[in-house]
Amino acid sequence: MKLLANSWTFLRNTVLLAFALAVAVLILPSKARSQLGLDPCCAIISAGLDAISGLLKSVVAKPLASIQQIEQQAADFERQVVWPSAAINQARNLAVQAQGQFVQMRQVFQIPVSSATLPTPQQLEQSLLSRNPGAVAQISNYYSALYGPVVAQTDAPQPVRDLVDMTDAAAQAAMKRAVEIDALADLELQAAEQINHQLQTAAPGSADILEAQTSAWLVRANAYTQSAMAELIRVRSIELANEGARLKFSTSHTGTLHSTGGQVLQQGVR
């Protein structure tokens, strides 16, 4: 830019000088001009134009050619290194292939796996495999219809009833969470397909935006996976707690039996 400014200043001064000389010659008396042999006006103007033409070729044309060459090199670098057309086409072809894989994955997810044959188990199974969060509210009723309600207070001691209630609660929570995770998986597949469609027609400059969007969905998917792992851990912890409770009940029953047996033996001795 500095070189162009200097060239323009020099060119402007030269043009002004040539114009001033031409005006000076024109305002000379005709007698003075005739003494020069030929009319010098045309000669001076011609010389000024030749000077300007040479200046354009030497001072202006060369820097402009250099600038054009630099711009062409920058464009070639972007086309060959930053955004090579071969790599872009390869990425788009990969996106097309991934779209076909997404379609196959959706078809696999839609394969029916229900296996219950009786009415009561079928109701619960349909809710569990519905992939519909709206079916979560029905799971508790279907669970009670299949596995039975909590033991009545007159049929079992309170510790046993508490243990059964907690086990049922953990089982129902895991079933409800499974339905929600299935629904989230469907949303993730839809997002993946949408991002893949965008990749097929996206401009090279928009890659950073799509990458950020994909990263955000990846973080969400990891969060859903962690939620599913947490639910599995809760179910496993309930199983371990139940085993510990059974051991405690057995120990308590053994102590009660030992005490009762001792009392019976003492009464027999008397």
trRosetta pair geometry for C-beta under 8 A, 3 or more apart (Angstrom, degrees):
i j d omega theta_ij theta_ji phi_ij phi_ji
1 4 5.7 -52 -149 35 33 111
1 5 6.5 35 152 -20 65 104
2 5 5.6 -53 -149 35 33 112
2 6 6.4 31 154 -16 66 104
3 6 5.8 -54 -148 37 32 109
3 7 6.3 32 153 -20 65 107
3 63 5.0 -174 127 -125 126 144
4 7 5.6 -54 -145 37 32 111
4 8 6.2 32 156 -19 65 106
4 63 6.1 -171 -75 127 71 144
4 64 8.0 85 -102 -71 104 75
4 67 8.0 20 -61 -48 120 146
5 8 5.8 -55 -147 37 29 110
5 9 6.4 31 154 -20 64 105
6 9 5.7 -54 -148 35 33 112
6 10 6.4 29 156 -16 66 106
7 10 5.9 -57 -148 39 31 108
7 11 6.1 30 155 -18 66 110
7 59 4.7 164 -135 149 102 102
7 60 5.1 141 163 -86 136 70
7 63 6.2 -141 -34 22 153 145
8 11 5.7 -55 -143 39 30 112
8 12 6.2 32 157 -22 65 106
8 60 7.9 83 -70 -101 59 109
9 12 5.8 -55 -147 35 28 110
9 13 6.5 26 155 -17 63 106
10 13 5.9 -55 -149 36 31 110
10 14 6.4 30 154 -19 65 107
10 55 7.1 -158 121 -159 104 127
10 59 6.2 -101 83 179 135 163
11 14 5.7 -56 -149 35 31 111
11 15 6.4 30 155 -18 66 106
11 52 7.2 79 -154 -140 87 81
11 55 5.6 153 -105 137 83 134
11 56 7.3 72 -120 -75 128 68
11 59 6.8 -171 -60 89 97 135
11 60 6.6 30 -63 -53 142 124
12 15 5.9 -55 -148 36 31 109
12 16 6.3 30 155 -18 64 108
13 16 5.7 -57 -148 39 31 111
13 17 6.2 33 154 -21 65 106
14 17 5.6 -54 -148 35 31 112
14 18 6.4 28 155 -16 66 105
14 48 7.9 159 158 -157 85 81
14 51 6.0 -145 -179 130 124 117
14 52 6.2 162 119 -89 121 73
14 55 5.8 165 57 -54 168 165
15 18 5.8 -54 -147 38 31 108
15 19 6.1 30 154 -18 65 108
15 48 7.8 95 -129 175 45 110
15 52 6.1 61 -85 -101 82 123
16 19 5.7 -56 -145 39 30 111
16 20 6.2 33 155 -22 65 105
17 20 5.7 -52 -146 34 30 111
17 21 6.5 29 155 -17 63 104
17 48 7.7 -171 97 -125 76 109
18 21 5.8 -53 -149 36 32 110
18 22 6.4 32 153 -19 64 106
18 44 7.5 164 -158 155 75 85
18 45 7.3 96 171 -127 104 46
18 47 7.7 -164 -128 95 107 76
18 48 2.8 116 -150 -145 127 128
18 49 7.5 140 -179 -43 154 45
18 51 6.5 -176 -73 58 129 126
18 52 6.8 -72 -1 -43 160 109
19 22 5.7 -54 -149 36 32 111
19 23 6.4 31 153 -18 66 105
19 48 7.5 139 -46 -175 44 158
20 23 5.8 -55 -148 37 32 109
20 24 6.3 34 153 -22 65 105
21 24 5.6 -53 -146 34 32 113
21 25 6.4 30 156 -18 65 104
21 44 5.2 -141 131 179 114 131
21 48 6.7 178 60 -67 123 127
22 25 5.9 -55 -150 35 31 109
22 26 6.3 31 152 -20 65 108
22 41 6.6 74 -150 -156 76 78
22 44 5.6 176 -87 108 67 117
22 45 5.1 63 -105 -80 123 88
22 48 6.6 -70 -44 0 111 155
23 26 5.6 -56 -147 37 33 112
23 27 6.3 22 159 -14 68 107
24 27 6.2 -61 -147 39 28 101
24 28 7.0 44 150 -38 61 96
25 28 5.7 -41 -160 7 37 117
25 33 7.0 88 -176 -104 83 114
25 40 5.5 -125 -144 94 134 99
25 41 4.8 170 122 -95 128 71
25 44 5.4 166 -23 24 155 153
26 41 6.0 75 -75 -117 72 125
28 32 4.7 -104 170 80 111 126
28 33 5.4 127 99 -53 119 93
29 32 4.7 93 63 4 85 101
29 33 7.2 -157 95 -4 46 85
30 33 5.6 -57 -149 39 37 110
30 34 6.2 39 154 -24 69 104
31 34 5.7 -53 -148 33 31 111
31 35 6.8 39 152 -27 62 100
32 35 5.8 -48 -157 22 35 116
32 36 7.7 39 148 -23 58 96
33 36 6.0 -48 -169 18 43 114
33 39 5.7 28 159 -128 120 66
33 40 6.3 -136 -147 21 89 89
33 41 7.2 -1 -143 -30 138 95
34 39 7.8 -14 -87 -81 53 69
36 39 7.7 104 71 -109 117 17
36 40 5.1 -25 112 -38 163 112
38 43 6.9 90 104 -32 119 128
39 42 6.1 63 100 8 100 98
39 43 7.8 163 102 -3 57 94
40 43 5.1 -64 -154 46 55 115
40 44 5.6 54 151 -25 86 104
41 44 6.1 -60 -151 35 26 105
41 45 6.3 19 156 -13 64 110
42 45 5.8 -57 -144 41 31 109
42 46 5.9 33 156 -21 67 108
43 46 5.7 -56 -147 37 28 111
43 47 6.3 28 154 -19 64 106
44 47 5.6 -53 -147 37 31 110
44 48 6.3 32 152 -20 64 105
45 48 5.6 -54 -148 36 32 113
45 49 6.3 31 154 -18 66 105
46 49 5.8 -54 -147 37 31 109
46 50 6.3 33 152 -20 64 105
47 50 5.6 -53 -148 36 32 113
47 51 6.4 34 152 -21 65 104
48 51 5.6 -53 -149 34 32 112
48 52 6.4 31 152 -18 65 104
49 52 5.6 -51 -146 37 34 111
49 53 6.2 36 154 -20 66 105
50 53 5.7 -54 -146 37 31 112
50 54 6.3 29 155 -16 65 106
51 54 5.8 -56 -148 39 30 109
51 55 6.2 32 152 -22 64 107
52 55 5.5 -55 -147 35 31 114
52 56 6.4 34 154 -21 65 102
53 56 5.8 -51 -149 33 31 111
53 57 6.5 26 154 -15 63 107
54 57 5.7 -59 -149 39 33 109
54 58 5.9 9 163 -3 71 115
55 58 6.3 -66 -134 48 26 95
55 59 5.1 -20 -173 23 69 120
55 60 6.9 55 137 -5 71 102
56 59 7.3 -49 -93 52 13 82
56 60 4.9 -39 -146 45 51 125
56 61 6.0 67 149 -33 65 99
57 60 7.6 26 -10 52 11 82
57 61 5.0 -16 -143 14 35 138
57 62 8.0 57 154 -29 46 86
58 61 7.2 39 -13 39 13 99
58 62 6.6 -5 -173 -9 33 121
59 62 7.2 -66 -147 32 7 103
59 63 7.5 -7 161 -1 47 111
60 63 6.6 -68 -156 41 29 101
60 64 6.2 22 157 -15 67 115
61 64 5.8 -64 -148 42 30 111
61 65 6.1 32 155 -23 67 107
62 65 5.6 -53 -146 34 30 112
62 66 6.5 31 154 -19 64 103
63 66 5.5 -53 -147 35 36 113
63 67 6.3 36 154 -20 68 102
64 67 5.6 -50 -146 35 33 111
64 68 6.3 34 153 -19 65 105
65 68 5.7 -53 -147 37 31 112
65 69 6.3 34 152 -21 64 105
66 69 5.6 -54 -149 35 31 113
66 70 6.4 32 152 -19 65 104
67 70 5.7 -53 -149 35 33 110
67 71 6.4 32 153 -17 66 105
68 71 5.7 -53 -147 38 32 111
68 72 6.3 33 153 -20 65 106
69 72 5.6 -54 -147 36 31 112
69 73 6.4 33 153 -19 65 104
70 73 5.7 -53 -149 36 32 112
70 74 6.4 33 152 -19 65 104
71 74 5.7 -52 -148 36 33 112
71 75 6.4 32 153 -18 65 105
72 75 5.7 -52 -147 37 33 111
72 76 6.3 34 153 -19 65 105
73 76 5.6 -53 -145 38 32 112
73 77 6.3 35 153 -23 64 104
74 77 5.6 -52 -148 33 32 113
74 78 6.6 30 154 -15 64 104
75 78 5.9 -54 -149 37 32 109
75 79 6.2 25 155 -14 66 111
76 79 5.7 -60 -142 43 30 107
76 80 5.7 6 167 -2 69 118
77 80 6.4 -67 -131 48 22 94
77 81 5.2 -28 -173 28 65 120
77 82 6.6 57 134 -10 74 101
78 81 7.1 -57 -97 55 13 79
78 82 4.5 -35 -137 43 55 125
78 83 5.8 7 167 27 76 96
79 82 7.8 21 -16 50 17 85
79 83 6.6 -38 -116 75 32 83
79 84 7.0 73 153 -108 46 45
79 85 6.8 -2 -173 -28 84 95
80 84 5.7 28 -163 -99 29 90
81 84 6.7 48 -69 -53 9 96
82 204 7.9 105 128 151 88 139
83 87 7.8 -143 -171 67 39 110
83 88 6.3 32 180 -55 82 125
83 204 3.9 49 -133 -180 132 166
83 205 7.9 -40 -79 -53 146 62
84 87 4.4 75 75 12 102 105
84 88 6.7 -173 91 -10 51 86
85 88 5.5 -56 -145 38 34 113
85 89 6.2 33 158 -18 68 106
86 89 6.0 -56 -148 38 28 108
86 90 6.3 30 152 -20 63 108
87 90 5.5 -53 -146 37 33 114
87 91 6.3 34 154 -20 65 104
88 91 5.8 -54 -149 35 31 110
88 92 6.4 28 153 -17 64 106
88 204 5.9 -66 -102 -82 130 106
89 92 5.7 -54 -146 38 33 111
89 93 6.3 35 153 -19 66 104
90 93 5.7 -53 -148 36 32 111
90 94 6.4 34 151 -20 64 104
91 94 5.5 -52 -150 35 33 114
91 95 6.5 38 149 -22 65 101
91 199 7.1 -108 148 173 100 109
92 95 5.4 -47 -150 31 36 114
92 96 6.7 39 150 -20 64 99
92 199 7.1 -176 -110 139 59 81
92 200 5.6 93 -153 -140 87 53
93 96 5.6 -48 -152 32 36 113
93 97 6.5 36 150 -17 65 103
94 97 5.6 -52 -149 38 35 112
94 98 6.2 37 151 -21 66 105
95 98 5.5 -52 -145 36 32 113
95 99 6.5 41 152 -27 63 99
95 196 5.4 165 -164 -165 90 78
95 199 4.2 -164 -111 103 146 116
95 200 4.7 -158 111 -72 134 74
96 99 5.6 -47 -154 26 33 115
96 100 7.1 33 149 -15 61 99
96 200 6.2 91 -66 -112 76 117
97 100 5.8 -53 -160 33 37 111
97 101 6.7 35 146 -17 67 104
98 101 5.3 -53 -150 37 40 113
98 102 6.3 46 150 -24 69 100
98 196 5.4 -140 101 -132 115 132
99 102 5.5 -48 -149 31 34 114
99 103 6.7 37 151 -20 63 100
99 193 6.9 85 -130 -138 79 78
99 196 5.2 165 -78 138 83 135
99 197 7.3 87 -102 -71 126 65
99 200 7.4 0 -39 -56 137 133
100 103 5.6 -50 -152 31 35 113
100 104 6.6 34 150 -16 65 103
101 104 5.5 -53 -150 37 37 112
101 105 6.3 40 151 -22 67 103
102 105 5.5 -51 -147 34 33 113
102 106 6.5 34 154 -19 65 103
102 189 6.7 147 -161 -165 98 89
102 192 6.1 -173 -115 112 129 112
102 193 5.1 157 153 -87 154 90
102 196 6.5 -160 -21 19 150 163
103 106 5.8 -53 -151 35 31 110
103 107 6.5 32 151 -19 63 105
104 107 5.6 -54 -150 36 34 112
104 108 6.4 35 152 -21 66 103
105 108 5.6 -53 -150 34 33 111
105 109 6.4 32 152 -18 66 105
105 189 6.8 -157 108 -129 120 124
106 109 5.7 -53 -147 37 34 111
106 110 6.3 27 155 -17 65 110
106 189 6.1 135 -83 167 94 145
107 110 5.8 -61 -147 39 31 109
107 111 7.3 54 150 -44 61 86
108 111 5.9 -30 -163 -6 39 114
109 185 7.5 -170 -133 126 144 123
109 186 7.7 167 144 -89 152 79
109 189 7.5 -110 4 -55 161 164
113 129 6.7 -161 63 -127 90 142
114 122 7.5 61 179 -137 125 76
114 125 5.4 114 -140 142 96 124
114 126 6.9 22 -114 -82 142 63
114 129 5.7 -143 -73 42 93 162
115 125 7.5 -136 46 -151 58 155
116 121 3.8 -155 -150 119 133 108
116 122 4.6 -168 103 -77 120 59
116 124 7.7 112 -51 62 168 84
116 125 4.4 -177 2 -8 132 152
117 121 7.5 22 42 69 44 124
117 122 7.3 -91 101 -61 3 107
118 121 5.1 71 65 25 91 104
118 122 6.5 -159 86 -17 40 95
119 122 5.6 -63 -147 34 25 116
119 123 6.7 29 160 -25 63 100
120 123 6.1 -48 -155 23 32 111
120 124 7.3 21 155 -6 61 103
120 142 7.7 158 -172 -159 68 77
120 145 5.4 -145 -149 132 108 108
120 146 5.2 156 149 -90 108 79
121 124 5.9 -61 -154 42 39 106
121 125 5.9 37 153 -20 73 112
121 146 5.9 95 -86 -122 60 128
122 125 5.6 -58 -140 41 31 111
122 126 6.1 34 161 -23 67 105
123 126 6.1 -54 -148 32 25 110
123 127 6.8 22 155 -14 59 106
123 138 8.0 -112 166 151 99 120
123 142 4.8 -153 118 -127 104 118
123 145 7.2 2 72 75 139 142
123 146 7.9 -165 64 -51 99 111
124 127 5.9 -59 -155 37 33 110
124 128 6.3 29 153 -18 68 109
124 139 7.1 78 -140 -142 79 66
124 142 4.0 164 -83 146 77 121
124 143 6.3 106 -119 -73 126 52
124 145 7.6 -166 -50 65 108 101
124 146 5.3 -41 -23 -23 147 146
125 128 5.6 -57 -145 38 33 110
125 129 6.1 6 164 2 68 113
126 129 6.4 -69 -138 51 25 93
126 130 6.1 52 156 -61 63 97
126 135 7.9 -130 122 -151 75 148
127 130 5.6 -32 -146 -9 29 123
127 135 4.4 -175 -146 164 80 121
127 136 7.9 141 178 -85 109 24
127 138 5.3 -142 -110 88 141 111
127 139 5.3 -178 133 -85 142 76
127 142 5.8 169 12 23 145 160
127 179 7.1 -44 153 -88 72 142
128 139 7.2 92 -71 -116 74 112
128 175 5.6 -71 -108 -161 104 100
128 178 6.5 13 -161 91 87 126
128 179 6.3 -120 -142 -68 40 99
129 182 7.9 172 -147 -123 39 173
130 135 4.4 81 57 0 153 160
130 179 6.5 14 57 -138 88 113
131 179 6.9 -165 -103 -158 22 68
131 182 4.1 -111 -112 131 78 119
131 183 5.4 143 178 -73 67 64
131 185 7.9 -84 -138 58 112 100
131 186 6.0 93 175 -33 127 134
132 135 4.7 83 82 -7 99 106
132 179 7.0 -38 61 -177 43 112
132 183 6.7 103 -107 -84 16 117
133 136 5.7 -17 -171 -16 56 117
133 179 6.5 141 -100 129 46 104
133 180 5.7 56 -105 -103 97 72
133 183 5.1 -37 -41 -21 91 170
134 137 7.3 -38 178 15 49 103
135 138 5.5 -56 -167 35 64 114
135 139 7.0 82 140 -47 78 88
135 179 6.1 -131 76 -158 102 151
136 139 5.9 -37 -162 -2 42 118
136 176 4.7 71 -148 -143 103 97
136 179 5.6 -173 -81 78 85 141
136 180 6.9 27 -78 -54 134 93
137 140 7.6 -47 -179 17 40 101
138 141 5.9 -61 -165 42 56 108
138 142 5.9 47 145 -16 84 112
139 142 5.8 -63 -145 45 32 107
139 143 5.8 37 156 -26 69 109
139 172 6.0 143 124 -155 112 89
139 175 5.4 172 -170 113 142 123
139 176 5.5 -160 45 -75 157 84
139 179 7.4 -146 -60 -13 138 144
140 143 5.6 -54 -145 34 27 114
140 144 6.5 25 157 -16 63 105
140 172 5.7 46 -97 -152 72 143
141 144 5.9 -56 -149 37 30 108
141 145 6.3 30 153 -20 64 107
142 145 5.6 -53 -146 36 33 113
142 146 6.4 22 158 -12 66 109
143 146 6.1 -66 -149 41 28 102
143 147 5.8 -22 174 25 69 113
143 168 7.1 133 144 -165 128 96
143 171 7.2 151 -151 109 137 109
143 172 5.3 -91 -17 -95 174 102
143 175 7.1 171 -77 38 126 160
144 147 6.9 -70 -118 59 22 77
144 148 6.8 -37 -167 140 57 11
144 149 5.1 29 -155 -79 109 70
147 168 7.0 174 104 -117 137 103
147 171 7.9 31 7 100 173 153
150 161 6.1 69 172 -162 107 89
150 164 5.9 138 -139 106 75 114
150 165 5.0 17 -115 -84 129 90
150 168 6.8 -120 -79 18 83 154
151 155 5.1 -123 179 83 98 114
151 156 4.3 26 129 16 144 132
151 160 6.8 -25 57 119 150 103
151 161 5.2 -125 66 -104 99 83
151 164 5.6 83 0 47 104 164
152 155 4.5 80 62 6 89 109
152 156 7.5 124 69 17 50 83
153 156 7.7 -96 -144 56 22 65
153 158 7.5 10 -139 -84 85 75
153 161 6.8 -5 -101 -72 56 163
156 160 4.2 -103 167 87 119 129
156 161 5.3 147 92 -55 113 85
156 164 7.6 62 94 -5 162 138
157 160 5.1 92 62 10 75 104
157 161 7.2 -144 100 -6 38 92
158 161 5.5 -57 -144 39 36 113
158 162 6.2 39 157 -22 69 103
159 162 5.7 -53 -148 34 32 113
159 163 6.4 33 154 -20 65 105
159 245 7.6 -177 165 -167 105 112
159 249 7.0 173 115 -91 131 102
160 163 5.7 -54 -150 35 33 112
160 164 6.4 31 153 -17 66 106
160 249 7.4 71 -80 -111 87 143
161 164 5.8 -53 -146 37 32 110
161 165 6.2 32 155 -20 65 108
162 165 5.8 -57 -146 37 29 111
162 166 6.3 26 158 -17 65 107
163 166 6.0 -57 -148 37 28 108
163 167 6.4 28 155 -19 63 108
163 242 6.4 111 -171 -121 108 78
163 245 5.1 165 -111 140 131 160
164 167 5.7 -57 -149 37 31 112
164 168 6.3 29 155 -17 66 107
165 168 5.8 -55 -148 38 30 110
165 169 6.3 32 153 -22 64 107
166 169 5.5 -53 -146 35 32 114
166 170 6.4 30 157 -17 66 104
166 238 6.7 -168 140 -140 97 108
166 241 7.5 -69 124 106 140 137
167 170 6.0 -55 -148 36 30 107
167 171 6.4 27 155 -17 64 108
167 238 6.2 139 -113 167 60 120
167 242 6.0 56 -86 -84 117 130
168 171 5.8 -58 -147 38 31 111
168 172 6.2 26 158 -15 67 109
169 172 6.0 -58 -145 39 27 107
169 173 6.2 29 156 -20 64 109
170 173 5.7 -55 -144 37 30 113
170 174 6.4 31 157 -19 64 106
170 234 6.2 -161 -145 142 104 97
170 235 5.9 145 160 -109 111 57
170 238 4.0 131 135 -68 180 165
171 174 5.9 -56 -151 35 29 110
171 175 6.5 29 152 -18 64 106
171 235 7.5 82 -92 -125 50 100
171 238 8.0 -139 -44 106 67 158
172 175 5.6 -54 -148 36 34 112
172 176 6.3 32 155 -17 67 106
173 176 5.8 -55 -146 38 31 109
173 177 6.2 30 155 -18 65 108
173 231 7.3 -156 129 -140 93 100
173 234 7.2 -60 101 118 130 143
174 177 5.7 -55 -144 39 30 111
174 178 6.4 37 154 -27 63 103
174 231 5.5 134 -119 172 74 108
174 232 7.9 90 -131 -84 116 41
174 234 7.1 -169 -74 85 97 108
174 235 4.9 46 -81 -74 145 121
175 178 5.7 -51 -151 28 30 115
175 179 7.0 30 152 -17 62 100
176 179 5.9 -52 -156 31 35 110
176 180 6.6 32 149 -15 66 106
177 180 5.5 -55 -149 39 37 112
177 181 6.2 37 154 -20 70 105
177 227 7.3 -152 -165 148 118 101
177 228 7.3 159 148 -109 114 59
177 231 4.6 -168 109 -109 159 152
178 181 5.8 -53 -144 36 31 109
178 182 6.5 36 154 -21 63 103
178 231 7.7 -172 -56 131 69 156
179 182 5.8 -53 -153 33 31 113
179 183 6.7 31 151 -17 63 104
180 183 5.7 -55 -153 36 34 111
180 184 6.4 34 150 -18 66 105
181 184 5.4 -51 -146 38 36 114
181 185 6.4 44 151 -25 65 101
181 224 6.3 136 -133 179 84 104
181 227 7.0 -173 -90 96 107 111
181 228 5.2 75 -116 -83 152 109
181 231 8.0 -120 -38 19 136 151
182 185 5.6 -50 -150 30 32 115
182 186 6.9 35 150 -19 62 99
183 186 5.7 -50 -156 30 36 113
183 187 6.8 34 148 -16 64 103
184 187 5.6 -53 -151 37 38 112
184 188 6.4 41 150 -21 67 103
184 224 4.9 -175 136 -129 147 143
185 188 5.6 -51 -147 35 34 114
185 189 6.5 36 153 -20 64 102
185 224 7.6 174 -65 143 65 150
186 189 5.7 -53 -150 34 33 111
186 190 6.5 33 152 -18 64 104
187 190 5.6 -53 -149 36 34 113
187 191 6.4 35 153 -18 66 105
188 191 5.7 -53 -147 37 33 111
188 192 6.3 36 153 -21 65 105
188 217 6.9 135 -137 -179 80 107
188 220 7.4 -170 -98 104 101 110
188 221 5.5 89 -129 -95 139 102
188 224 7.4 -118 -52 31 135 158
189 192 5.6 -51 -146 35 32 113
189 193 6.4 32 155 -18 64 104
190 193 5.8 -54 -149 36 31 110
190 194 6.4 31 153 -19 64 106
191 194 5.6 -54 -147 36 32 112
191 195 6.3 31 156 -16 66 105
191 217 5.2 180 136 -126 141 142
192 195 5.9 -54 -146 39 30 109
192 196 6.2 31 154 -21 64 109
192 217 7.3 173 -69 142 68 152
193 196 5.5 -55 -145 37 31 114
193 197 6.5 36 154 -22 64 102
194 197 5.7 -51 -151 32 32 112
194 198 6.7 31 151 -17 63 104
195 198 5.6 -55 -153 36 35 113
195 199 6.5 39 150 -24 66 103
195 210 6.5 128 -158 -161 93 97
195 213 6.3 -178 -110 111 114 118
195 214 5.7 112 -162 -84 154 89
195 217 7.2 -119 -39 12 146 155
196 199 5.5 -48 -148 30 35 115
196 200 6.9 42 152 -27 62 99
197 200 5.9 -50 -157 22 34 114
197 201 7.4 -7 160 14 63 103
198 201 6.8 -84 -157 53 32 83
198 202 5.4 49 155 -58 74 111
198 210 6.0 -177 115 -110 124 122
199 202 5.5 -41 -125 8 29 122
199 210 6.2 128 -82 -177 81 157
202 206 4.8 -121 -173 77 106 121
202 207 6.9 126 127 -75 132 58
202 210 6.0 -26 -121 -40 168 146
203 206 5.0 88 61 3 81 105
204 207 6.1 -20 -172 -24 47 113
205 208 7.9 -38 170 15 49 97
206 209 5.0 -48 -168 37 73 116
206 210 6.0 70 136 -19 86 101
207 210 5.8 -60 -148 42 34 107
207 211 6.0 37 154 -24 68 108
208 211 5.6 -53 -145 36 30 114
208 212 6.5 32 155 -19 64 103
209 212 5.8 -54 -153 34 31 110
209 213 6.5 30 150 -17 64 106
210 213 5.5 -53 -147 37 35 113
210 214 6.2 36 154 -19 67 105
211 214 5.7 -53 -146 38 31 111
211 215 6.3 34 153 -22 64 105
212 215 5.6 -52 -147 34 32 113
212 216 6.6 35 153 -22 63 102
213 216 5.8 -52 -153 31 32 112
213 217 6.7 27 152 -13 64 104
214 217 5.8 -57 -151 39 34 107
214 218 6.3 38 150 -24 67 105
215 218 5.4 -52 -147 34 34 115
215 219 6.6 38 153 -21 65 100
216 219 5.8 -50 -153 31 33 111
216 220 6.7 32 149 -17 63 103
217 220 5.4 -51 -150 36 38 114
217 221 6.3 41 151 -22 68 103
218 221 5.6 -50 -147 35 33 112
218 222 6.5 35 153 -18 64 103
219 222 5.8 -53 -151 36 32 111
219 223 6.5 35 149 -22 64 104
220 223 5.5 -54 -152 33 34 113
220 224 6.5 33 152 -18 67 102
221 224 5.7 -52 -149 35 34 110
221 225 6.4 36 151 -20 65 105
222 225 5.5 -53 -148 36 34 114
222 226 6.3 37 153 -20 66 103
223 226 5.7 -52 -149 35 32 112
223 227 6.5 37 150 -22 63 103
224 227 5.5 -50 -151 32 35 115
224 228 6.6 35 151 -18 65 101
225 228 5.7 -52 -152 35 34 111
225 229 6.4 34 150 -17 65 104
226 229 5.5 -52 -147 38 35 113
226 230 6.3 40 152 -23 65 103
227 230 5.6 -51 -149 33 32 114
227 231 6.6 33 151 -20 63 102
228 231 5.7 -52 -152 32 34 112
228 232 6.6 35 150 -18 64 102
229 232 5.6 -52 -151 36 35 112
229 233 6.4 37 151 -20 66 104
230 233 5.6 -53 -150 35 34 113
230 234 6.5 37 151 -22 65 102
231 234 5.6 -49 -149 33 34 113
231 235 6.6 35 152 -18 65 102
232 235 5.7 -52 -149 35 33 111
232 236 6.3 30 153 -15 66 107
233 236 5.7 -56 -146 41 32 110
233 237 6.1 34 154 -22 66 106
234 237 5.7 -54 -145 35 30 111
234 238 6.5 33 154 -21 63 102
235 238 5.8 -53 -154 32 31 112
235 239 6.7 33 149 -19 63 103
236 239 5.6 -51 -153 33 37 114
236 240 6.6 34 152 -15 67 103
237 240 5.7 -52 -149 38 35 110
237 241 6.2 38 151 -21 66 105
238 241 5.5 -52 -144 37 33 113
238 242 6.3 37 154 -23 64 103
239 242 5.7 -53 -150 32 30 112
239 243 6.7 30 152 -18 63 103
240 243 5.7 -52 -151 34 35 112
240 244 6.4 33 152 -16 66 104
241 244 5.7 -55 -150 39 34 111
241 245 6.2 35 152 -22 67 105
242 245 5.5 -52 -145 35 32 112
242 246 6.4 36 154 -22 65 102
243 246 5.8 -51 -150 31 32 112
243 247 6.7 32 152 -16 63 103
244 247 5.7 -54 -152 35 35 111
244 248 6.4 35 151 -19 67 105
245 248 5.5 -55 -149 37 35 113
245 249 6.3 37 152 -20 68 103
246 249 5.6 -51 -147 36 32 111
246 250 6.3 34 152 -20 65 104
247 250 5.6 -52 -146 36 32 112
247 251 6.3 33 154 -19 64 105
248 251 5.7 -53 -148 36 32 111
248 252 6.3 30 154 -18 65 106
249 252 5.7 -56 -147 38 31 110
249 253 6.1 30 155 -18 66 107
250 253 5.8 -54 -145 39 30 110
250 254 6.2 33 154 -22 64 106
251 254 5.6 -53 -147 34 30 113
251 255 6.5 29 154 -17 64 105
252 255 5.8 -54 -150 36 32 110
252 256 6.4 31 152 -18 65 106
253 256 5.6 -53 -146 38 33 111
253 257 6.1 34 154 -19 66 106
254 257 5.7 -54 -146 38 29 111
254 258 6.3 31 154 -20 64 106
255 258 5.7 -53 -145 35 31 111
255 259 6.4 28 156 -17 64 106
256 259 5.8 -57 -149 38 30 109
256 260 6.2 26 155 -16 66 109
257 260 5.8 -56 -142 40 30 108
257 261 6.0 32 158 -20 65 109
258 261 5.8 -55 -144 38 27 112
258 262 6.4 30 156 -21 62 106
259 262 5.8 -55 -151 34 30 111
259 263 6.6 28 154 -17 63 105
260 263 5.8 -55 -151 36 33 110
260 264 6.4 33 152 -20 66 105
261 264 5.6 -54 -148 35 33 112
261 265 6.4 31 155 -18 66 106
262 265 5.8 -55 -148 37 32 110
262 266 6.4 32 154 -20 65 106
263 266 5.7 -54 -148 35 32 112
263 267 6.5 31 154 -17 65 105
264 267 5.8 -56 -151 37 31 110
264 268 6.4 33 152 -21 65 106
265 268 5.6 -53 -148 34 33 114
265 269 6.6 37 153 -23 65 102
266 269 5.8 -50 -151 30 33 112
266 270 6.8 31 152 -17 63 104
267 270 5.8 -55 -154 34 35 111
